[in-house]
Amino acid sequence: MRAATIPTTNRAKVAKEPTASGRLLLLVPTTSYRIGDFLQAAERLGVDVAVGSDQHSVLAQFSPGRTMTVDLMDLARGVSQIAGYHRDYPLAAIIGVDQETTLLAAKAGEALELRHNAPASVEATGNKYRFRNRLANSGLPAPWFTLLDLADDPGGQARNMPYPVVLKPLALSASRGVIRANDPQQFLAARKRIEAILAGSGQRGEAASHILVEAYIPGQEVALEGLLDAGELKVLALFDKPDPLEGPFFEETIYITPSRLPTGIQSDIAATVANGVATLGLRHGPIHAELRINAQGAWLIEVAARSIGGLCARALDFGGAGRLEDLIIRHALGIPATDGAAQTASGVMMIPIPCAGVLRQVDGLEAAAAVPGIQDITISIPLGDSLVPVPEGNRYLGFIFSNGATPDAVEAALRQAHGLLQFEIEAA
């Protein structure tokens, strides 16, 4: 079983119209959740599209030119492969759908003289230490931070921390390996745990042997979804994260939009993100930013040169303008966007993994789907698969989506639906 799904009733319909000359290439790792939604958007828009991934598609023999195998680890080789494809099938745009493909998309866009972000800017968003370095002199609120070499003496490192601190792998996503430490003992335990995670992660170079440590930033966490056009930020959505994220681990759960924060604070968030992306040098395409809000202002936690991960984009529907993927494709190809805005409040719950083990059964799907306001429930981990909680894991059990008249109603529906789900997990 690949996934259990309660079909959505809120799918955007966008009229097809003439598109830019040339093909759109979507770069995705084979583990991506996102490719189906992007392909549906391309179909709605009548876009000529191909998919590049790190494994040969079983469909390639049936659709010549519509898929290509591309090396996502060796970027020089990946760019060469994309350039070869471009000679046979001229490209109008390249979109890096997931974090693993944004830098390759930027480098290939630069080589083919397509619209792209500067590769150095994209690279800074994918490395937490470089990100902090780039923002250090921006004038924006920023925590104390340092780069630690895992080959150095851990005891000496532990004695010199301004606790509480957060330890982070440089390049892993989905809160994998992110751990708070309040004292030297917790620091040493977290460092050892992250070292083990990195050993099995496939990271290379600095990202395999170093970690970032930064001062813990208290406050409410939010996420901003935006689109950059020649450096100008258009805010598409601001999500509240109502569950506290205080550690020791930082597994995200609920996103709700529109935000319930005061207008002034929302404006400060948008201004902080705009200043941050300008400092990083990002100018084109989607961005996803995470921030913390406290009495000192809005603090950037991270900025990614891509749209929101997982299936979370399904929480966004912009009416006549389509879904988030429609907006991204239009922007990449220079197709004029139709005005549109979300008509109701919406939200998504990333179903957390409660414990390690093997997923044997999921009950309560129909009851949860019947909760007023619930639009869609997807269990994204197949039965029989092993479950790995954070900080070692980087997957969710699934996603619950809700629409409603108010953010409070959306949040209540998500919590009620989640409470009706029962997961049978066999201990490993």
N, C-alpha and C positions, 0 to 999 in steps of 0.2 A: 504494500500500500504506500503510495508516494505521499498522499496528503488527504485528510478528511476535510471536506469543505461544505459549508452551508452557503449556497449561491447568493451573491449580492443582488440587491434590487436597485442599486443606485449607480449604474454605469453611464458615463458620459457618452453622448453621441455627437460627433463633430463632422460637419459636412466636408467632403473631400474638395480640394481646390488645387490649382496648379502649384507645383513645388519647384524648388531650385533645381538647376541643371546639375546632374551628377547624383551619385549614390551616397547614402548615409551609411557609415560603418559604425556599428555598436560594438565596443570592446567589453567583454565580460569574462570573468573566470567561470569555470564550469560549476562552481558552488553558488553562483549568484541566485538570489531570489527574484531579481528585477527584470530579467530579459523578457518574460512573457508580457508584462505590462508595457514595456517599451515597444514590443512588436505590435501589440494591439493598437497603441497610439499611432504608430507608423501606418498601419492599415487604415485607421480612421482618417488620417490626413492624406492618404494616397501617396505616401513616400516610398521611393525605391530604396530598399534597405538590405543590408547584409550584416552578418554577425561574425565577429572574430573572437575566437576563444583559444584556450590553451590545450584543448583536446579535439581531435578530429571528430566532426559531427557525423553521426550515423545517417543523417539526412543529406549529406553533401552530394552523394551520388545521384540523388533525385532532384537536386536543385543546384546545378552548376553555377558557381559564381556567387551564390547566396550565403555561403559559409567559407571561412578560411581558418586555418590553424596558425596561431601566432604565439611566439615565445614571450610570455609575460615577465619572465625573470631576466633574460638577457635583452636589455632594452635596445641595444644597437642592432641585434639580430631581428627583434620585433619590428623596429622601424624599417629595416630593409625588406622584411616580408610584406609590410603594409605598402611600401613604395612599389614593390613588384605587383601587388594586387591592383594598385592605382593605375599602373600602366595598361592593364587589361580592362579594368572597370573604373573609370574616372570617378573620384570621390569629390563630393561637395562639402562634406563635413565628417568629423570623427567625434564620437562621444564616448568618454570613459565612464561606463555606467557605475562601477564600483570602485572602492578605494584602491584596489590592486591594479586598476587600469588607467587611473587619471594621469599619471606621469607619462606613460607610454603614449596616451592620446595627445598630450601636449607636445612631446618630442616629435611624433609623427606629423601633427599639424604644422609644426615649425618647418619640418623637412619638406612638406608638400605645399607650403605657403597657403595653408588654410587658416581660418580663424582659430586662434589658440591662445591659451595662457602661457606666459613665460615658463619654461620647464623649471627654472630655479625657484619660482614662486610656488608652483605645484609641489615641488620636492620639499619645500619648507612646511607645507601643510601636512605632509605625510610623515614627518619626523618631529616628535614632540619637543626635543631639545632645540632643533633649528627653529621651530615655531616660536619658542620662548625667546630665543636670541633675536629673532627678527623684530619682535614686539617690545624688546627690553627698553628701547629709547623712543617709543612711540608717544609717550605721555599718557597712555592708557593705564588703568590700574593693573598691576602685575604682581604676582607672588615672588618671594625669594625662590631661587631654583639653582640646581647644580647637576652636572653630569657625573655619574659614578661609573668607574671601571670595575667590572665584576672580578677582575684579577687582583684588585687591591685588597688590603686588609679590611675585612668587614667590621672588626671591632673598632678600629679607628674611625671608620665612617659613622658607625652608630653613635659614637660619643659626641659627634660634632653637628648634630641635627637640631634645628629650631622646632621642636615638636609642638603640635602634631604636624606630620608631613604625609605626603602621598607619594608612593613609589609607582612608577609607570614604565612599562616597556616602551621603547622609542617608536615602534611602528605597528604594533598590534591594535586592532579595533574592537568595537563592541564591549568595551570595559574589560577585556581580557587582560589579566595580570595587574590590574590597577588595585592597589591595596593601601589603606591608611594605617599608619603606625603612630602610636601615642607615646612610645618610650623606646629605649634601646632594644629591649627584649623583643618587642613587636617588630621593630625595624629588622632585626636579624632574621626573624622567622619569615617576614615578607620577602626579604632579599633572597633567601634560600628558595622560597616558593617560586618567585619570578624566574630565578636562574633555571629551575627545572622546566618551567613553561617554555622559556626561550630555547632550551636544548631540543625540544620536540616541535618547534614552530616552523622550522625551515628558514629562519631569518639568517641574513648574511652580514658580514662586515661589522660596522659599528653597532648596528641594531641587534646583533647577536651577542655582543659582549659588554654592552653598556645599558644603563637605565637612567631615567630622569627622576630626580627627587625634587618636589616643590612643596612649599608651605601649603597646608590645608586651607582652603578658602571656604568659610562658612556661608550659608545663605541659601535662598531658593534657587533652584536650577530651572532654566528655560532653554528652548531650542528655537532657532530662527531659520526659516527656509527662505532663500532669496534667489534672485536672478540678476547677474551683472551684465550690463550692456555698455561697452566702452568705458568701464569703470564705475558707472552709475548703478547703485544698488536699488533694486525694486524688492521690497519686502512682500513675500507671497503669503507667509503665515508665521505667527508667533505662537509657539506651544508652551503651555504651562506643564510642569511635571509635578503633580500634587503630592506624590510620595516622597518623603525625605530621602536624600541620598547623602548620608553622613558616614558611611563606611561600617565595618572595615572594607567591604566590597561595594561596588557601585553599579549593580544591575538595574537597568532602567525598566520601568513598567508602563506607566500611563502617560500619554501625551494628549493634551486637550487644547483646542483652538476654537474661537479666539481667546487670547489671554485675558485673565481676570485682573491683571495688574493695572494700576492707575495709568492714565494716558501719559503722564509725564515720564514715568519709569519706562514705558514702552518706547517712547521717543528716545530716551537715553540709551536703551538697548540697541535700537536701530542705528543711532549715531556711532555707538561703540563698534558695532560690526562694520559699518561703512569705513570708519577710520582704520580698523584692523585689516580689512581686505586691501585697502589702499596701501598700507604699510607693507603688506606681503607682496603687493604687486599684481594681484589678481584683477582681471579686467573683463573676462567673458564667461558666460555660462552660469550654471547653478552653483550655489554655495549652501553648505549646511553648517551652522554655527551653534556651539554650546556655550552657555554663559551661566555665571552665578551672580545673584543680586543680593546686595546687603547695603548697610548704611553708607559704605564708602563708594557705592556706585555699581556699575555693571562690569564684571570681570570676564574676559574671554578665556574659556577653558580650551577650546579648540575650534579651528575652522577647516572644513574640508572642501576641496574644489570639486564637489559632486553634490547630488541631491541626497535626501534622507535615505538611510539604509533599510534593509529588510523589506517587508511589505508595507511599511508605515505610510508610504506615499498614497496608499489607497484611502487614507483618511481625508484626503484633500480632493475636492471637486469644485472647479471654478465655473460651473454653469456652462454658458455658451462658449467659453474659452477652452473647455475640456478639462482634462486631468493634468497633474503635474508633468507627466511625461509628454503630453501634447505641447505644453509651454516650452519645455526644454528643446524638443525637436524643432519647433517653429523658430526658436531663437538661433539654434545652430545652423539652420538652413536659410535664415533671413526671410522667413515667411511672416508677413504681418500678423500680429496677434489680435485675436478678437477680444474685446473687453469682456470681462466677466469676474464675478466674485462669488465666494461661497455664500449660499443662501441661509445656511443654518450652522449651528455649532456642531463640531465633530471631534472624534477622538479615536485613539487606538490603544489597546493594551497589548504589550508584548508579554505573553504568558511566561512567567519565570519557571525555571526548573527547580522543583522543591528539594530534590535529593538525587544522588548518583544512583544509577541502576539501569535496567532495561525496561523500556516502555512496552507494557503488555496490553493495556486496554485504556480507552478513553470513553467515559460515560457522561451522560447529561448534555450532549450536544444539542439535541432537539429542544430541551427545556431552556437551555441558555439562549438559543437562537430565537425563542419565542418571547424573550424579554422585550418590552416596548422600547424602540429606539435602536435595537441591535440590527445591523445591516449585513454583517458577514462574520463568520468564524472559520478560521483555517488552522488545522493542526498540521504543522509543517515538518514534524519529525515522524517518520514512518514507524509503525508498530514493529517491535523487534530491534530497533536501534538503541544504542547505549546513550544515556543521558549524562552529561557532564556539566555540573553547575559552575557558575563563576567562582573564583577568578580563572580557573583553568579552561572553562568552556566558553564558546562564543556563539552559541545558538540559543534560540528560544523554542519552547514547546509549540508555539503558534501565535496567532494574532486574532484579537477580537476588535471589531469596528462598530462604531455607534454614531448616529446622528441624533440631534435633538434641538429643541427650541432654545436651550441655554447650555452653557458649559457645565453647570451643576447637574443638569439632567443627563448629559452625556456621561459624566463621570459616574453618576449613580448607576446607570445602565451597565457600564463596563464592569463595575465592581459586583453587581448582582449576577451578571452572566458568568463571571469568573467563579463566583461562589457556588454555582450550580454544576461546574465541571468537576469530574472526579477522575484522577489519573492513577491507574494501577501500575506501580513501578516495582519490578523485581530487583532485589538487592544484587549488586554485581558479585 
